[in-house]
């Protein structure tokens, strides 16, 4: 009887010990698994590091330097008009159709004269003239309107002189060339009459009309560029 009682006590003690162990385990599971998933430990994910984007440096815009402003040729600074180019638009800076007073006001180099001088029949005629070495002469005139008043724009430029100092066209035709040379350079040119010349070649061109005059009928001794229907025979008469 005593032995049975002892066995029963032993069994009760064993049961109490097991119950205590189970409770401890249950409490431990509640602390490590807040999700209540049967005791499995769920690792807490580390917050993902946000990607930091560095703003791109602005690309500098390509800067185009301003184009240089061309310096106009000034007759006052040109002591050697022989280097000028003749064309239908004029001779060098003496551009047909430009304001005559403006052109006259820029002339100041040696050899240039405004007007025809005190001994001329028309001393104050609207003309700019140049007299240089080797008999080079340039007359740039506005002429007169039908009313007798001076025109305000340059209408004609005439050149005489020698082959060494003559302004030439872009095709190389100038004083000393022949009319045959001019005809070859300008196939559309036509024979024409020009005051003070035995023969002349008339060449329509951009801006005006070019005349190449030959005193002997063969060799060019004068060039006239004009926007008039008929070239002026005199500037100071």
C-alpha positions in Angstrom: 0.0 0.0 0.0 2.8 2.4 0.8 4.6 1.4 -2.3 1.6 2.3 -4.5 1.3 5.6 -2.7 4.9 6.3 -3.4 4.5 5.5 -7.1 1.5 7.7 -7.4 3.4 10.6 -5.9 6.3 10.0 -8.3 3.9 10.1 -11.3 2.3 13.3 -10.0 5.7 15.0 -9.5 6.8 14.0 -13.0 3.6 15.4 -14.5 4.1 18.7 -12.7 7.6 19.0 -13.9 6.5 18.4 -17.5 3.7 20.9 -17.1 6.2 23.5 -15.9 8.6 22.8 -18.8 5.8 23.2 -21.3 4.7 26.5 -19.9 8.2 27.8 -20.0 8.5 26.9 -23.7 5.2 28.5 -24.5 6.3 31.8 -22.9 9.6 31.6 -24.8 7.8 31.2 -28.1 5.6 34.3 -27.5 8.6 36.4 -27.0 10.5 35.4 -30.2 7.7 35.0 -32.7 5.3 38.0 -32.5 3.6 36.7 -35.6 2.3 33.6 -33.8 3.4 31.1 -36.4 3.9 28.1 -34.2 7.2 29.2 -32.7 9.2 29.7 -36.0 11.4 32.7 -35.8 10.8 35.2 -38.7 13.9 37.4 -39.4 13.1 41.1 -39.6 14.2 42.5 -43.0 16.6 45.3 -43.0 15.2 48.4 -44.6 16.4 48.7 -48.2 18.9 51.4 -48.7 17.4 54.1 -51.0 19.3 54.7 -54.2 20.7 58.2 -54.2 20.8 59.7 -57.7 23.4 62.4 -58.3 22.0 65.1 -60.5 23.8 65.2 -63.8 25.9 68.2 -64.4 24.3 70.5 -67.0 25.9 70.2 -70.4 27.3 73.7 -71.3 25.7 74.9 -74.5 28.0 75.4 -77.4 28.6 79.1 -77.7 29.2 80.4 -81.3 31.4 83.4 -81.3 29.9 86.3 -83.1 31.0 86.7 -86.7 33.5 89.5 -87.2 31.9 92.6 -88.7 33.6 93.3 -92.0 35.3 96.7 -92.3 34.1 98.6 -95.3 36.8 99.8 -97.7 37.1 103.5 -97.3 38.3 105.7 -100.2 40.0 108.0 -97.7 42.3 105.2 -96.6 42.9 103.9 -100.1 45.9 105.7 -101.6 46.2 103.1 -104.3 42.8 102.8 -106.2 44.7 100.7 -108.8 44.0 97.7 -106.6 40.3 98.2 -106.7 38.0 95.9 -108.7 35.7 97.2 -111.4 32.3 95.6 -111.9 28.7 96.4 -112.9 28.1 97.6 -109.4 30.9 100.2 -109.3 34.6 100.5 -108.8 36.0 99.5 -105.4 34.0 101.4 -102.7 32.5 103.8 -105.3 29.2 101.8 -105.4 26.6 102.9 -107.9 23.3 104.0 -106.3 24.9 104.9 -103.0 24.4 108.3 -101.4 26.7 110.7 -103.2 27.2 113.1 -100.2 28.2 110.2 -98.0 30.8 109.0 -100.5 32.1 112.5 -101.0 32.4 112.9 -97.3 34.7 109.9 -96.9 37.2 111.1 -99.5 40.3 112.6 -97.9 43.3 110.8 -99.2 45.9 112.5 -101.3 44.9 112.8 -104.9 41.1 113.0 -104.3 39.0 116.1 -105.1 35.4 116.9 -104.5 33.8 119.0 -107.2 35.5 120.2 -110.4 37.6 123.0 -109.0 37.3 126.8 -109.2 38.4 127.0 -112.9 35.8 124.5 -114.2 32.6 125.7 -115.9 30.7 123.9 -113.0 33.1 124.1 -110.0 30.5 122.6 -107.6 29.4 119.7 -109.9 28.5 116.5 -108.0 31.7 114.7 -108.8 34.5 113.0 -106.9 37.7 112.7 -108.9 41.1 111.1 -108.4 44.4 111.9 -110.1 47.2 109.6 -109.4 50.5 108.4 -110.8 50.9 107.1 -114.4 47.9 109.3 -115.5 45.3 107.2 -113.6 42.1 109.2 -113.3 38.8 108.3 -111.8 35.7 110.3 -112.0 32.7 109.4 -109.9 29.6 111.5 -110.7 26.0 111.9 -109.6 25.0 114.0 -112.6 21.9 116.2 -112.8 18.3 115.5 -112.9 16.0 116.7 -115.6 15.1 119.6 -113.4 18.7 120.7 -113.4 19.2 119.8 -109.7 22.1 117.5 -108.8 21.2 113.9 -108.3 21.7 112.5 -104.8 23.1 109.1 -105.7 26.2 108.0 -107.5 25.4 107.2 -111.1 28.6 106.7 -113.0 32.3 105.9 -112.5 34.9 106.4 -115.3 38.5 105.3 -115.4 41.4 106.4 -117.6 45.1 105.9 -117.3 47.7 103.2 -118.0 47.8 99.5 -117.9 50.1 99.5 -114.8 47.6 101.4 -112.6 44.2 100.5 -113.9 41.6 98.8 -111.7 40.5 95.6 -113.4 37.5 93.4 -113.4 37.4 90.1 -111.7 38.1 88.5 -115.1 41.3 90.6 -115.4 40.0 93.1 -118.0 41.3 96.6 -117.6 43.1 99.4 -119.4 45.7 97.8 -121.7 43.5 94.8 -122.5 42.1 94.5 -126.0 38.4 94.6 -127.0 39.0 91.1 -128.2 40.0 90.1 -124.7 36.9 91.7 -123.3 34.7 90.0 -125.9 36.1 86.6 -124.9 35.6 87.3 -121.2 32.1 88.6 -121.8 30.5 86.8 -124.7 27.2 88.7 -124.3 29.0 92.0 -124.8 27.9 94.2 -127.8 29.7 96.8 -129.9 28.6 100.3 -128.8 29.4 104.0 -129.2 31.1 105.7 -126.3 32.1 109.4 -126.3 35.8 110.0 -126.9 36.4 106.4 -128.1 36.6 105.0 -131.6 35.0 101.7 -130.5 33.5 100.3 -127.3 32.1 97.1 -125.9 28.9 97.3 -123.9 28.5 94.6 -121.2 25.4 94.4 -119.1 26.3 93.2 -115.6 24.9 92.8 -112.1 24.2 96.3 -110.7 24.7 98.3 -113.9 26.4 98.4 -117.3 30.2 98.3 -118.1 31.7 100.0 -121.1 35.2 99.3 -122.4 36.4 102.0 -124.7 39.3 101.8 -127.2 40.7 105.1 -128.5 42.5 103.3 -131.3 39.6 100.8 -131.9 41.5 97.9 -130.4 43.2 98.5 -127.1 41.1 99.5 -124.1 42.0 103.0 -122.8 39.0 103.7 -120.7 36.3 101.9 -118.6 32.9 103.4 -117.7 30.5 101.8 -115.2 27.0 103.3 -115.0 23.4 102.8 -114.1 22.2 105.4 -116.6 20.6 104.5 -119.9 23.3 106.6 -121.6 26.7 107.3 -120.1 27.5 110.9 -119.1 30.1 112.3 -121.6 31.2 115.1 -119.3 31.4 115.6 -115.5 32.6 119.1 -115.3 31.6 120.7 -118.6 
